[in-house]
C-alpha cells in the first residue's frame, strides 16, 4: 500500500458512519468463524457461495477510498486500541483480528479476548503465530503509552501451555526498562489464574507520540 493511501482519510467521516463500519466488520468476523465448518450439499454450498459473492460485490461502492485513519497520531488511555483500528492483530475494524476489550490498568495494558475457532491450529489450540502477532502489537502499544512509537527489533515468546480456542483469555503488557530509545517490554497471557505464555520484546521508539492524559484513578 502506498504511503499516500495509508495516511489518507476523510476528516468529515462521522461516528455514526464509523459505527456502521463496525457492524460490517463484526458480521465478517462471524463469517470468518463460520467458514471453518463449511458443509452441506453441493446445491446448498452453491447457494451460500452465490450469497457471499453478492455480499462481496455489495461492498464495492462503499470501499472506493479510505475514510478512517489507519494510524491515529495519539495514544488514548481511555481507548488504547483506537490508535491503529485496522491492525491485523488487534484492530477493532479489521475482521482478521479477534474481538477484544483493551484498557490501561496499574501501569499495564490489559486485553481481554476469545480466540474463536478460525484461529485454531492443533486441536482446541490457537496457532502460535497468532499469539506472537498479538504480543507484538500489545508490546508496541505499551511503548506508545510511554510516548514513543517505532519498530520491533526482536520478539521472544515462551509458550508454557497451549492457548485454547473459545475460552476467555487475558493478556497483559508493560515496559520493563528503557535505555535511550530502546524499550524492553514484557507480556503474559492467562486463562484464569493459569499463565499460558509470556513474551519479551525490544521496541525501538524513535518517534514521539502525543498522548491523551491518563485517566485519574
C-alpha positions in Angstrom: 0.0 0.0 0.0 1.5 3.4 -0.9 2.1 5.8 1.9 -0.3 8.3 0.4 -3.1 5.8 0.8 -2.0 4.6 4.2 -2.3 8.1 5.6 -5.4 9.2 3.8 -8.8 9.6 5.5 -11.9 11.7 5.4 -11.9 14.2 8.4 -15.7 14.6 8.0 -16.5 10.9 8.5 -18.9 10.8 11.4 -19.1 8.5 14.4 -22.4 7.2 13.1 -20.6 6.2 9.9 -17.8 4.5 11.9 -20.4 2.6 13.9 -21.9 1.2 10.7 -18.4 0.2 9.6 -18.0 -1.7 12.9 -21.3 -3.5 12.2 -19.9 -4.7 8.9 -16.6 -5.8 10.4 -18.3 -7.7 13.2 -20.5 -9.5 10.7 -17.4 -10.5 8.7 -15.8 -11.8 11.9 -18.8 -14.0 12.3 -18.4 -15.3 8.7 -14.7 -16.0 9.4 -15.7 -18.2 12.3 -18.4 -20.0 10.4 -16.4 -20.8 7.2 -14.1 -23.3 9.0 -17.1 -25.5 9.5 -18.4 -25.4 5.9 -20.5 -28.5 5.0 -23.8 -29.3 3.2 -24.8 -30.5 -0.2 -23.3 -29.1 -3.4 -26.6 -27.2 -4.0 -26.6 -25.7 -0.5 -23.0 -24.7 -0.8 -23.6 -23.2 -4.3 -26.4 -21.1 -2.9 -24.3 -19.9 0.0 -21.4 -19.1 -2.3 -23.7 -17.0 -4.5 -24.8 -15.0 -1.5 -21.3 -14.5 -0.2 -20.1 -13.4 -3.6 -23.0 -11.0 -3.8 -22.1 -9.6 -0.4 -18.5 -9.0 -1.6 -19.8 -7.2 -4.6 -22.2 -5.1 -2.5 -19.2 -3.6 -0.7 -17.7 -2.3 -3.9 -19.5 1.1 -3.8 -18.5 1.7 -0.1 -14.8 0.8 -0.5 -13.7 3.3 -3.1 -11.4 5.3 -0.8 -10.2 5.2 2.8 -12.3 7.2 5.2 -10.9 6.2 8.6 -7.4 6.8 9.7 -5.1 3.8 9.6 -3.0 5.4 12.3 -4.4 7.9 14.8 -1.5 10.0 15.9 -2.1 9.9 19.7 -2.4 7.2 22.3 -5.7 7.5 24.2 -5.5 5.9 27.7 -9.3 5.7 27.8 -9.5 3.8 24.5 -6.0 2.4 23.8 -7.0 0.2 20.9 -8.2 3.1 18.9 -4.7 4.2 17.8 -4.5 1.5 14.9 -8.1 0.4 14.1 -7.1 -1.7 11.1 -4.2 -3.6 12.7 -4.5 -7.3 11.8 -3.6 -8.5 15.3 -5.7 -6.1 17.4 -7.6 -3.7 15.2 -11.3 -3.3 16.1 -12.1 -2.5 12.4 -10.1 -5.4 11.0 -12.1 -8.7 10.9 -8.9 -10.7 10.8 -8.2 -9.5 14.4 -10.2 -11.1 17.3 -12.8 -9.0 19.1 -11.3 -7.6 22.3 -11.5 -5.2 25.1 -8.4 -3.2 26.0 -7.7 -1.0 29.0 -4.9 0.7 30.9 -4.7 -0.7 34.4 -2.0 -0.1 37.1 0.8 0.7 34.5 -0.1 -2.3 32.4 -2.1 -2.6 29.2 -4.7 -5.4 29.7 -6.6 -7.0 26.8 -9.5 -9.5 27.3 -10.5 -11.6 24.3 -11.5 -15.0 23.0 -9.7 -16.6 20.0 -12.5 -18.3 18.1 -12.2 -21.5 16.1 -10.8 -19.8 13.0 -7.6 -19.3 14.9 -7.3 -23.0 15.7 -4.1 -24.9 14.7 -3.8 -28.1 16.8 -6.9 -29.5 18.4 -8.6 -26.8 20.5 -5.4 -24.7 20.4 -4.6 -21.3 18.9 -2.0 -21.1 16.2 1.2 -19.9 18.0 2.0 -17.4 15.3 -1.3 -15.6 16.1 -0.4 -15.4 19.7 3.0 -14.0 18.8 1.4 -11.4 16.5 -0.9 -10.3 19.3 2.1 -9.9 21.7 4.0 -7.9 19.0 1.2 -5.3 18.9 0.5 -5.3 22.6 4.1 -4.6 23.4 4.2 -1.9 20.8 1.2 -0.3 22.4 2.8 -0.2 25.9 5.7 1.7 24.3 3.2 4.1 22.7 1.7 4.6 26.2 5.2 5.8 27.2 5.1 8.4 24.4 7.1 6.7 21.7 6.4 4.8 18.5 8.8 2.7 16.5 9.5 -0.8 15.3 10.0 -4.2 16.9 13.7 -5.2 16.8 13.1 -8.6 18.2 10.4 -10.6 20.0 10.7 -13.8 22.1 7.6 -15.8 23.1 7.7 -18.7 25.6 4.7 -21.0 25.2 4.2 -22.5 28.6 0.8 -24.2 27.8 -1.4 -24.4 24.7 -3.5 -21.3 24.2 -7.1 -22.6 24.0 -9.7 -21.5 21.4 -13.2 -20.3 22.6 -12.0 -19.5 26.1 -11.7 -16.1 27.8 -8.1 -15.0 27.9 -6.3 -12.0 29.4 -3.1 -10.6 28.0 -1.0 -8.1 30.0 1.8 -5.9 28.7 4.2 -3.4 30.4 7.5 -1.7 29.9 10.3 -3.4 31.8 13.2 -1.0 31.1 14.2 2.0 28.9 17.7 2.6 27.5 17.5 5.8 25.5 15.2 5.0 22.6 15.3 1.2 23.3 12.3 -0.1 25.2 12.3 -3.6 26.7 8.7 -4.6 27.1 7.2 -7.8 28.5 3.8 -9.5 28.5 1.9 -12.5 29.8 -1.3 -14.4 28.8 -3.6 -16.0 31.3 -6.6 -18.3 31.3 -8.0 -17.6 34.7 -5.0 -17.9 37.1 -3.0 -20.2 34.8 -0.2 -18.5 32.8 -0.2 -19.8 29.3 2.7 -17.8 27.7 5.0 -14.9 28.2 6.8 -12.6 25.9 9.7 -10.1 25.8 10.4 -7.7 23.0 12.8 -4.9 22.2 11.0 -1.9 20.6 12.9 0.9 19.0 10.9 4.0 20.0 12.3 6.5 17.5 9.3 8.9 17.2 7.3 10.9 19.7 3.7 10.1 20.0 1.2 12.5 21.7 -0.8 11.0 24.5 -4.2 11.8 25.9 -3.8 12.1 29.7 -4.1 9.0 31.8 -7.5 8.8 33.5 -7.3 9.8 37.1 -7.7 6.7 39.4 
